[in-house]
Amino acid sequence: MNKWDVLEYLKYRFMATGVLPDQLQIEQAFPELEPDEISEGVEEFIYRVKRIA
């Protein structure tokens, strides 16, 4: 697991529900990841969304 898995998780959840999971939900989905790795995945998701908009 790495930041790319976090990115895919956020993308899937957002497309399925229209809502981003909160930090606790992300941490629960990826308990084995370090906080920095989770943050990098979230930042990558935000970067990609901004590029589209």
C-alpha positions as CSV (number, residue, x, y, z in Angstrom):
1,M,0.0,0.0,0.0
2,N,1.1,3.5,-0.8
3,K,0.0,7.0,-1.7
4,W,-1.4,5.8,-5.1
5,D,-3.7,3.4,-3.2
6,V,-5.0,6.4,-1.2
7,L,-5.5,8.3,-4.4
8,E,-7.5,5.5,-6.0
9,Y,-9.6,5.1,-2.8
10,L,-10.4,8.8,-2.7
11,K,-11.3,8.8,-6.4
12,Y,-13.6,5.8,-6.0
13,R,-15.3,7.1,-2.9
14,F,-15.9,10.5,-4.4
15,M,-17.2,9.1,-7.7
16,A,-19.5,6.6,-5.8
17,T,-20.8,9.0,-3.2
18,G,-20.0,12.6,-4.2
19,V,-18.4,13.1,-0.8
20,L,-14.8,12.8,0.2
21,P,-14.1,10.6,3.2
22,D,-12.7,12.5,6.2
23,Q,-9.2,12.0,7.6
24,L,-10.4,9.4,10.2
25,Q,-12.1,7.3,7.5
26,I,-8.9,7.4,5.3
27,E,-6.7,6.4,8.3
28,Q,-9.1,3.5,9.1
29,A,-9.0,2.3,5.5
30,F,-5.2,2.4,5.5
31,P,-4.0,1.6,9.1
32,E,-0.7,0.3,7.8
33,L,0.3,3.5,6.1
34,E,2.3,6.3,7.7
35,P,0.5,9.7,8.0
36,D,2.9,11.2,5.5
37,E,2.1,8.6,2.9
38,I,-1.7,9.3,3.4
39,S,-1.1,13.0,3.1
40,E,0.8,12.6,-0.1
41,G,-2.1,10.6,-1.5
42,V,-4.6,13.2,-0.5
43,E,-2.4,16.0,-2.0
44,E,-2.2,14.0,-5.3
45,F,-6.0,13.7,-5.4
46,I,-6.5,17.4,-4.8
47,Y,-3.8,18.3,-7.4
48,R,-5.6,16.1,-10.0
49,V,-9.0,17.5,-9.2
50,K,-7.7,21.1,-9.6
51,R,-6.2,20.2,-13.0
52,I,-9.5,19.0,-14.2
53,A,-11.5,22.0,-12.9
